[in-house]
Amino acid sequence: MTTTIETDLRDVLTKLDQRFDRLEQRLDKIDGDLNDLKVTVGQIDQKVTGLDKRMDIIENRVNGLTGWLIGILFALVGGLLGLLGKIAFFPSS
């Protein structure tokens, strides 16, 4: 039982060429999309770097303010303890 298929070799080659052309078009589109994604990732990376620098500046400011606030708090507590000590140990003065 032998089956013979009669097709023209040109038709087969034409169909193969058409499929390869479509495949090449799809690959070109994917390549373009990939390039767009690379550009977008680069832009996002620049924005993240800028935000990181801003956060560093804010952290430095907060650390500076924290030192001042702790100093003021210690001064107030020390003054309050001094006042309470004076009242407790020298009530008649």
C-alpha positions in Angstrom: 0.0 0.0 0.0 2.0 2.9 -1.2 0.4 6.3 -1.3 1.7 8.8 -3.7 1.3 12.5 -3.1 1.3 14.7 -6.0 2.3 18.2 -5.2 4.3 20.7 -7.0 7.7 21.3 -5.3 7.3 25.0 -6.1 4.1 25.2 -4.1 5.8 23.5 -1.1 8.7 25.9 -1.3 6.4 28.9 -1.7 4.4 27.9 1.4 7.7 27.4 3.4 8.9 30.8 2.3 5.7 32.4 3.4 5.8 30.8 6.8 9.5 31.8 7.2 8.6 35.4 6.2 5.8 35.5 8.8 8.1 34.0 11.4 10.7 36.6 10.6 8.1 39.4 10.9 7.1 38.1 14.3 10.7 37.9 15.5 11.3 41.5 14.3 8.2 42.7 16.2 9.5 40.8 19.3 12.9 42.4 18.9 11.3 45.9 18.7 9.3 45.2 21.8 12.4 44.0 23.6 14.2 47.2 22.8 11.3 49.2 24.1 11.4 47.3 27.3 15.1 47.9 27.7 14.6 51.6 27.3 11.7 51.5 29.8 13.8 49.6 32.3 16.6 52.1 31.9 14.2 55.0 32.6 12.8 53.3 35.7 16.4 52.6 36.9 17.2 56.3 36.7 14.1 57.2 38.6 14.8 54.7 41.3 18.4 56.0 41.6 17.0 59.5 42.0 14.6 58.3 44.7 17.4 56.5 46.5 19.4 59.8 46.6 16.4 61.7 48.0 15.9 59.0 50.7 19.5 59.4 51.7 19.1 63.1 52.1 15.9 62.7 54.1 17.6 60.1 56.4 20.4 62.4 57.1 18.0 65.2 58.0 16.0 62.9 60.3 19.1 61.7 62.0 20.2 65.3 62.6 16.8 66.2 64.0 16.7 63.2 66.2 20.0 64.2 67.8 18.7 67.7 68.6 15.4 66.3 69.9 17.2 63.9 72.2 19.4 66.7 73.5 16.4 68.9 74.2 14.6 66.1 75.9 17.6 65.4 78.2 17.9 69.1 79.0 14.2 69.3 79.9 14.3 66.1 82.0 17.5 67.3 83.8 15.9 70.7 84.5 12.7 69.0 85.8 14.8 66.6 88.1 16.8 69.6 89.4 13.6 71.5 90.2 12.1 68.4 91.9 15.3 67.8 93.8 15.3 71.4 95.0 11.7 71.2 96.1 12.2 67.8 97.8 15.5 68.5 99.6 15.2 72.3 100.3 11.5 72.9 100.8 11.9 76.0 103.0 14.1 78.0 100.5 
